[in-house]
Amino acid sequence: MTVQDVDRVSFAEEWERWHRAHEQALADPHGFLAITSLRWLSPEPTRFEDAPGAWSSGPDGVVVELSDGEELTIDGTAVHGRHVFGAIAERASVYAGYGDAVIEIAKRGGHDIVRPRHPGNPLRTDFTRTPAYAPDPRWVRTGRYLPFDEPRAITVGAVAEGLEHVYDSPGQVEFELDGETFRLTAFNGKRPGALMVLLTDATSGVTTYAANRSLQIDAPDEAGRVTLDFNRATNLPCAYTDLATCPLPPAENQLPVAIEAGEKIPLERGGRP
């Protein structure tokens, strides 16, 4: 076995560890696969079969009216009767316990929503794995971060019809592939200084999920260099469930080339093992 072979084996093993951890988070008892419904709140108090109380959204923000015998747990404290969650920030979520379930209260695209998460949801209990391309170092590309003078508000569509999301973009990421140069609009990542890009490519709707994939990018180094590891391009929750409001990529992030790396169409959506 050559040194190059050893490196490829180590590369694959590291990817397998990362993907296993990613899958475990996806299948968490209260993760996205546990969501049983998506409820759009209105001023009229409404009861839902998979959550306690009557829920509404109005001047006080999100409010729930719990009947006698109904209880939620918020920050470790039992709540009864009327509870005001207040205004929820865009893309923020708060969580209330309900037996072994969790009720997510959130705002998406300017609308207040409730999404109950039940560990026994068949989508979660039947989940096995997500198919993916075999990890290949070829799909690790060095790129350049091109910051904007000021962050720009970027409006993108959503998988939920009629919904829009607005994200602050700090800049773009430029990289080369097969002699061509591409630029992707980036949003803020999960960690300070990190970036995230939403993208589609020529595999979208063929071997990978049609609407979008997401790629997390570590913070640029002092010279502005970044590493794009397309082996770690992952599905968003909407790839598994219709009860998500995931954003769509900006037009410039719809790549004309095939990125044959990362996660494929989930088995739950007809993907192949």
Secondary structure, 3 states (H helix, E strand, C coil): CCHHHHHHHHHHHHHHHHHHHHHHHHCCCCCHHHECCCEECCCCCEEECCEEEEEEEECCEEEEECCCCCCEEECCEEECCEEEEECCCCCCEEEEEECCEEEEEEEECCEEEEEEECCCCHHHHCCCCCCECCCCHHHEEEEEEEEEEEEEEEEEEECCCCCEEEEEEEEEEEEEECCEEEEEEEEECCCCCCEEEEEECCCECCCECCCCEEEEECCCCCCCEEEEEHHHCECCHHHCCCCCCCECCCHHHECCCCCCCCECCCHHHCCCC
